[in-house]
Amino acid sequence: MNTEARNVVLVHGGFVDGSGWKGVYDLLTADGYSVTVVQNPTLSLAGDVAATRMVLDAQDGPTVLVGHSYGGAVISEAGNHEKVSALVYVTAFAPDKDESVNMLIADPPPGAPVPPILPPRDGFLFLDREKFAASFAADLPADEARFLADSQVPWGVNALDGTVTHPAWRDRPTFYLVVTEDRMIPPPAQRAMAERAGAAVTETGGSHAVYVSKPAEVAALVRRAASPGPRA
């Protein structure tokens, strides 16, 4: 597509809802983009893809589809929608065909920090509240990190097991924000997924919650993905 995308759709990951995108939303809407935040329920990958496709159906032209963390798995499948002009992964999983998030986290790099995910409870996962800040939101003010810990959204085990049928990054221009102090998805794993996807890579410091702590950097990458012409 040679037309600049003026629509942006933002997809959140596990343990959180879409409200963390507000800083990115504010910056992009101030620039004139039409921005929609998907409140994907994170119960199953198929359900989250359906929720995202419903939002994409409502867009009026080329759309940049952005995913954070588990949201990367969602956009890898939902990104095949005809209105998606580019994909942006924000320290996100980028599964290949027949891969799930569970498969991607099964063999962490040696010495990588282990996310403090508690044993499943009635089919749902939570992070240890006392360890949430250090693992997920180390660069946020303590009160903001505590709020995220105390407002966790139950993440369905079935969502982690859902597999991608055709990764949209095979067919769409793809961008990846690698976050070098992420303690949820190890930076080496981020770089490997970005390389496999043929993504244009930007690196920044920050925590897994970089979309909250550094909205300007995320918004800048979205603008780049929205622009027509060479993007490498």
BAKE-6778 format. One record per residue (C-alpha): residue number from 1; x, y, z. Coordinates in pm, whole numbers, plus 50000, padded with zeros to 5 digits. Layout:
<nodes>
{num = NUM	c1 = X	c2 = Y	c3 = Z};
...
</nodes>
This chain:
<nodes>
{num = 1	c1 = 50000	c2 = 50000	c3 = 50000};
{num = 2	c1 = 50132	c2 = 50343	c3 = 49906};
{num = 3	c1 = 49876	c2 = 50540	c3 = 50108};
{num = 4	c1 = 49966	c2 = 50655	c3 = 50457};
{num = 5	c1 = 49766	c2 = 50470	c3 = 50719};
{num = 6	c1 = 49560	c2 = 50704	c3 = 50935};
{num = 7	c1 = 49407	c2 = 50432	c3 = 51147};
{num = 8	c1 = 49577	c2 = 50254	c3 = 51438};
{num = 9	c1 = 49447	c2 = 49957	c3 = 51636};
{num = 10	c1 = 49616	c2 = 49873	c3 = 51968};
{num = 11	c1 = 49602	c2 = 49523	c3 = 52122};
{num = 12	c1 = 49703	c2 = 49463	c3 = 52484};
{num = 13	c1 = 49865	c2 = 49152	c3 = 52629};
{num = 14	c1 = 49805	c2 = 48925	c3 = 52926};
{num = 15	c1 = 49738	c2 = 49033	c3 = 53287};
{num = 16	c1 = 49632	c2 = 49386	c3 = 53180};
{num = 17	c1 = 49354	c2 = 49562	c3 = 52990};
{num = 18	c1 = 49364	c2 = 49826	c3 = 52721};
{num = 19	c1 = 49384	c2 = 50129	c3 = 52952};
{num = 20	c1 = 49765	c2 = 50113	c3 = 52957};
{num = 21	c1 = 49763	c2 = 50237	c3 = 52598};
{num = 22	c1 = 49628	c2 = 50581	c3 = 52699};
{num = 23	c1 = 49962	c2 = 50760	c3 = 52662};
{num = 24	c1 = 50017	c2 = 50616	c3 = 52314};
{num = 25	c1 = 49654	c2 = 50686	c3 = 52226};
{num = 26	c1 = 49682	c2 = 51050	c3 = 52334};
{num = 27	c1 = 49996	c2 = 51113	c3 = 52129};
{num = 28	c1 = 49863	c2 = 50950	c3 = 51813};
{num = 29	c1 = 49518	c2 = 51108	c3 = 51827};
{num = 30	c1 = 49686	c2 = 51447	c3 = 51875};
{num = 31	c1 = 49863	c2 = 51379	c3 = 51545};
{num = 32	c1 = 49532	c2 = 51316	c3 = 51373};
{num = 33	c1 = 49529	c2 = 50936	c3 = 51371};
{num = 34	c1 = 49209	c2 = 50748	c3 = 51437};
{num = 35	c1 = 49302	c2 = 50513	c3 = 51721};
{num = 36	c1 = 49102	c2 = 50223	c3 = 51861};
{num = 37	c1 = 49200	c2 = 50012	c3 = 52161};
{num = 38	c1 = 49085	c2 = 49649	c3 = 52153};
{num = 39	c1 = 48962	c2 = 49520	c3 = 52488};
{num = 40	c1 = 49048	c2 = 49161	c3 = 52406};
{num = 41	c1 = 48929	c2 = 48931	c3 = 52687};
{num = 42	c1 = 49245	c2 = 48708	c3 = 52684};
{num = 43	c1 = 49042	c2 = 48392	c3 = 52737};
{num = 44	c1 = 49146	c2 = 48224	c3 = 52412};
{num = 45	c1 = 49355	c2 = 48323	c3 = 52113};
{num = 46	c1 = 49062	c2 = 48262	c3 = 51879};
{num = 47	c1 = 48840	c2 = 48488	c3 = 52089};
{num = 48	c1 = 49099	c2 = 48764	c3 = 52099};
{num = 49	c1 = 49153	c2 = 48742	c3 = 51724};
{num = 50	c1 = 48776	c2 = 48767	c3 = 51675};
{num = 51	c1 = 48759	c2 = 49076	c3 = 51899};
{num = 52	c1 = 49043	c2 = 49236	c3 = 51704};
{num = 53	c1 = 48893	c2 = 49152	c3 = 51366};
{num = 54	c1 = 48566	c2 = 49313	c3 = 51475};
{num = 55	c1 = 48755	c2 = 49637	c3 = 51537};
{num = 56	c1 = 48945	c2 = 49606	c3 = 51209};
{num = 57	c1 = 48617	c2 = 49557	c3 = 51021};
{num = 58	c1 = 48511	c2 = 49903	c3 = 51141};
{num = 59	c1 = 48820	c2 = 50084	c3 = 51008};
{num = 60	c1 = 48778	c2 = 50300	c3 = 50698};
{num = 61	c1 = 49115	c2 = 50237	c3 = 50533};
{num = 62	c1 = 49473	c2 = 50119	c3 = 50583};
{num = 63	c1 = 49541	c2 = 50039	c3 = 50947};
{num = 64	c1 = 49853	c2 = 49983	c3 = 51156};
{num = 65	c1 = 49795	c2 = 49693	c3 = 51395};
{num = 66	c1 = 49998	c2 = 49708	c3 = 51717};
{num = 67	c1 = 50042	c2 = 49433	c3 = 51976};
{num = 68	c1 = 50215	c2 = 49427	c3 = 52315};
{num = 69	c1 = 50339	c2 = 49102	c3 = 52470};
{num = 70	c1 = 50072	c2 = 48829	c3 = 52416};
{num = 71	c1 = 49900	c2 = 49082	c3 = 52189};
{num = 72	c1 = 50173	c2 = 48996	c3 = 51939};
{num = 73	c1 = 50024	c2 = 48649	c3 = 51902};
{num = 74	c1 = 49684	c2 = 48809	c3 = 51845};
{num = 75	c1 = 49807	c2 = 49044	c3 = 51572};
{num = 76	c1 = 50006	c2 = 48764	c3 = 51408};
{num = 77	c1 = 49672	c2 = 48600	c3 = 51327};
{num = 78	c1 = 49434	c2 = 48898	c3 = 51309};
{num = 79	c1 = 49687	c2 = 49089	c3 = 51098};
{num = 80	c1 = 49583	c2 = 48893	c3 = 50791};
{num = 81	c1 = 49279	c2 = 49122	c3 = 50774};
{num = 82	c1 = 49264	c2 = 49308	c3 = 50443};
{num = 83	c1 = 49276	c2 = 49652	c3 = 50607};
{num = 84	c1 = 49603	c2 = 49590	c3 = 50793};
{num = 85	c1 = 49888	c2 = 49774	c3 = 50622};
{num = 86	c1 = 50164	c2 = 49711	c3 = 50878};
{num = 87	c1 = 50232	c2 = 49534	c3 = 51207};
{num = 88	c1 = 50408	c2 = 49672	c3 = 51514};
{num = 89	c1 = 50529	c2 = 49438	c3 = 51788};
{num = 90	c1 = 50605	c2 = 49603	c3 = 52121};
{num = 91	c1 = 50823	c2 = 49356	c3 = 52315};
{num = 92	c1 = 50575	c2 = 49100	c3 = 52189};
{num = 93	c1 = 50549	c2 = 48736	c3 = 52094};
{num = 94	c1 = 50560	c2 = 48678	c3 = 51718};
{num = 95	c1 = 50463	c2 = 48314	c3 = 51667};
{num = 96	c1 = 50521	c2 = 48130	c3 = 51342};
{num = 97	c1 = 50273	c2 = 47890	c3 = 51182};
{num = 98	c1 = 50141	c2 = 47633	c3 = 51432};
{num = 99	c1 = 50323	c2 = 47800	c3 = 51722};
{num = 100	c1 = 50167	c2 = 47914	c3 = 52049};
{num = 101	c1 = 50292	c2 = 48143	c3 = 52323};
{num = 102	c1 = 50339	c2 = 47836	c3 = 52540};
{num = 103	c1 = 50575	c2 = 47692	c3 = 52281};
{num = 104	c1 = 50771	c2 = 48017	c3 = 52263};
{num = 105	c1 = 50824	c2 = 48034	c3 = 52640};
{num = 106	c1 = 50898	c2 = 47664	c3 = 52689};
{num = 107	c1 = 51275	c2 = 47697	c3 = 52648};
{num = 108	c1 = 51397	c2 = 48032	c3 = 52788};
{num = 109	c1 = 51754	c2 = 48147	c3 = 52720};
{num = 110	c1 = 52008	c2 = 48041	c3 = 52986};
{num = 111	c1 = 52007	c2 = 48279	c3 = 53280};
{num = 112	c1 = 51690	c2 = 48457	c3 = 53170};
{num = 113	c1 = 51466	c2 = 48583	c3 = 53450};
{num = 114	c1 = 51160	c2 = 48369	c3 = 53510};
{num = 115	c1 = 50831	c2 = 48562	c3 = 53518};
{num = 116	c1 = 50656	c2 = 48515	c3 = 53855};
{num = 117	c1 = 50351	c2 = 48342	c3 = 53711};
{num = 118	c1 = 50152	c2 = 48164	c3 = 53979};
{num = 119	c1 = 50013	c2 = 47811	c3 = 53926};
{num = 120	c1 = 49689	c2 = 47812	c3 = 53726};
{num = 121	c1 = 49372	c2 = 47879	c3 = 53925};
{num = 122	c1 = 49049	c2 = 47758	c3 = 53767};
{num = 123	c1 = 49209	c2 = 47783	c3 = 53423};
{num = 124	c1 = 49353	c2 = 48132	c3 = 53472};
{num = 125	c1 = 49699	c2 = 48274	c3 = 53537};
{num = 126	c1 = 49809	c2 = 48564	c3 = 53756};
{num = 127	c1 = 50145	c2 = 48718	c3 = 53838};
{num = 128	c1 = 50264	c2 = 48722	c3 = 54198};
{num = 129	c1 = 50150	c2 = 49067	c3 = 54319};
{num = 130	c1 = 50461	c2 = 49121	c3 = 54529};
{num = 131	c1 = 50691	c2 = 49049	c3 = 54234};
{num = 132	c1 = 50481	c2 = 49219	c3 = 53967};
{num = 133	c1 = 50659	c2 = 49554	c3 = 53974};
{num = 134	c1 = 51011	c2 = 49412	c3 = 53939};
{num = 135	c1 = 50914	c2 = 49177	c3 = 53656};
{num = 136	c1 = 50655	c2 = 49372	c3 = 53458};
{num = 137	c1 = 50679	c2 = 49741	c3 = 53544};
{num = 138	c1 = 51019	c2 = 49822	c3 = 53693};
{num = 139	c1 = 51039	c2 = 50165	c3 = 53529};
{num = 140	c1 = 50696	c2 = 50286	c3 = 53641};
{num = 141	c1 = 50636	c2 = 50485	c3 = 53959};
{num = 142	c1 = 50569	c2 = 50250	c3 = 54250};
{num = 143	c1 = 50204	c2 = 50351	c3 = 54279};
{num = 144	c1 = 50137	c2 = 50285	c3 = 53911};
{num = 145	c1 = 50308	c2 = 49946	c3 = 53925};
{num = 146	c1 = 50108	c2 = 49856	c3 = 54234};
{num = 147	c1 = 49785	c2 = 49953	c3 = 54060};
{num = 148	c1 = 49868	c2 = 49724	c3 = 53767};
{num = 149	c1 = 49948	c2 = 49443	c3 = 54010};
{num = 150	c1 = 49623	c2 = 49493	c3 = 54199};
{num = 151	c1 = 49406	c2 = 49524	c3 = 53886};
{num = 152	c1 = 49534	c2 = 49218	c3 = 53703};
{num = 153	c1 = 49309	c2 = 49063	c3 = 53441};
{num = 154	c1 = 49294	c2 = 48682	c3 = 53466};
{num = 155	c1 = 49484	c2 = 48538	c3 = 53169};
{num = 156	c1 = 49324	c2 = 48223	c3 = 53034};
{num = 157	c1 = 49548	c2 = 47919	c3 = 53000};
{num = 158	c1 = 49372	c2 = 47846	c3 = 52670};
{num = 159	c1 = 49501	c2 = 48175	c3 = 52529};
{num = 160	c1 = 49860	c2 = 48061	c3 = 52572};
{num = 161	c1 = 49786	c2 = 47733	c3 = 52397};
{num = 162	c1 = 49625	c2 = 47887	c3 = 52089};
{num = 163	c1 = 49830	c2 = 47844	c3 = 51772};
{num = 164	c1 = 49872	c2 = 48080	c3 = 51476};
{num = 165	c1 = 49757	c2 = 47940	c3 = 51142};
{num = 166	c1 = 49926	c2 = 48192	c3 = 50910};
{num = 167	c1 = 50156	c2 = 48457	c3 = 51059};
{num = 168	c1 = 50066	c2 = 48794	c3 = 50913};
{num = 169	c1 = 50428	c2 = 48909	c3 = 50942};
{num = 170	c1 = 50501	c2 = 48692	c3 = 50638};
{num = 171	c1 = 50294	c2 = 48926	c3 = 50423};
{num = 172	c1 = 50293	c2 = 49267	c3 = 50596};
{num = 173	c1 = 50565	c2 = 49524	c3 = 50667};
{num = 174	c1 = 50667	c2 = 49451	c3 = 51025};
{num = 175	c1 = 50829	c2 = 49657	c3 = 51300};
{num = 176	c1 = 50955	c2 = 49543	c3 = 51638};
{num = 177	c1 = 51043	c2 = 49740	c3 = 51952};
{num = 178	c1 = 51301	c2 = 49541	c3 = 52149};
{num = 179	c1 = 51310	c2 = 49641	c3 = 52516};
{num = 180	c1 = 51647	c2 = 49570	c3 = 52668};
{num = 181	c1 = 51553	c2 = 49547	c3 = 53038};
{num = 182	c1 = 51239	c2 = 49341	c3 = 52991};
{num = 183	c1 = 51214	c2 = 49071	c3 = 53259};
{num = 184	c1 = 50905	c2 = 48903	c3 = 53112};
{num = 185	c1 = 51021	c2 = 48833	c3 = 52755};
{num = 186	c1 = 51403	c2 = 48807	c3 = 52745};
{num = 187	c1 = 51565	c2 = 49049	c3 = 52499};
{num = 188	c1 = 51746	c2 = 48763	c3 = 52314};
{num = 189	c1 = 51407	c2 = 48601	c3 = 52252};
{num = 190	c1 = 51266	c2 = 48934	c3 = 52131};
{num = 191	c1 = 51554	c2 = 48979	c3 = 51887};
{num = 192	c1 = 51522	c2 = 48623	c3 = 51757};
{num = 193	c1 = 51149	c2 = 48663	c3 = 51690};
{num = 194	c1 = 51203	c2 = 49001	c3 = 51525};
{num = 195	c1 = 51476	c2 = 48862	c3 = 51300};
{num = 196	c1 = 51264	c2 = 48564	c3 = 51201};
{num = 197	c1 = 50976	c2 = 48798	c3 = 51115};
{num = 198	c1 = 51204	c2 = 49017	c3 = 50901};
{num = 199	c1 = 51108	c2 = 49314	c3 = 51116};
{num = 200	c1 = 51265	c2 = 49657	c3 = 51118};
{num = 201	c1 = 51400	c2 = 49669	c3 = 51474};
{num = 202	c1 = 51425	c2 = 49958	c3 = 51718};
{num = 203	c1 = 51576	c2 = 49905	c3 = 52065};
{num = 204	c1 = 51512	c2 = 50098	c3 = 52383};
{num = 205	c1 = 51569	c2 = 50060	c3 = 52754};
{num = 206	c1 = 51274	c2 = 50001	c3 = 52978};
{num = 207	c1 = 51053	c2 = 49738	c3 = 53136};
{num = 208	c1 = 50789	c2 = 49510	c3 = 52990};
{num = 209	c1 = 50545	c2 = 49798	c3 = 53051};
{num = 210	c1 = 50732	c2 = 50019	c3 = 52802};
{num = 211	c1 = 50406	c2 = 50102	c3 = 52626};
{num = 212	c1 = 50304	c2 = 50279	c3 = 52949};
{num = 213	c1 = 50642	c2 = 50422	c3 = 53052};
{num = 214	c1 = 50764	c2 = 50536	c3 = 52709};
{num = 215	c1 = 50457	c2 = 50613	c3 = 52501};
{num = 216	c1 = 50649	c2 = 50860	c3 = 52283};
{num = 217	c1 = 50887	c2 = 50589	c3 = 52161};
{num = 218	c1 = 50603	c2 = 50352	c3 = 52089};
{num = 219	c1 = 50407	c2 = 50622	c3 = 51907};
{num = 220	c1 = 50714	c2 = 50712	c3 = 51700};
{num = 221	c1 = 50743	c2 = 50354	c3 = 51577};
{num = 222	c1 = 50372	c2 = 50345	c3 = 51493};
{num = 223	c1 = 50409	c2 = 50665	c3 = 51289};
{num = 224	c1 = 50699	c2 = 50508	c3 = 51103};
{num = 225	c1 = 50491	c2 = 50200	c3 = 51027};
{num = 226	c1 = 50206	c2 = 50419	c3 = 50903};
{num = 227	c1 = 50421	c2 = 50605	c3 = 50651};
{num = 228	c1 = 50425	c2 = 50493	c3 = 50288};
{num = 229	c1 = 50746	c2 = 50413	c3 = 50107};
{num = 230	c1 = 51068	c2 = 50247	c3 = 50232};
{num = 231	c1 = 51049	c2 = 50158	c3 = 50602};
{num = 232	c1 = 51367	c2 = 49970	c3 = 50676};
</nodes>
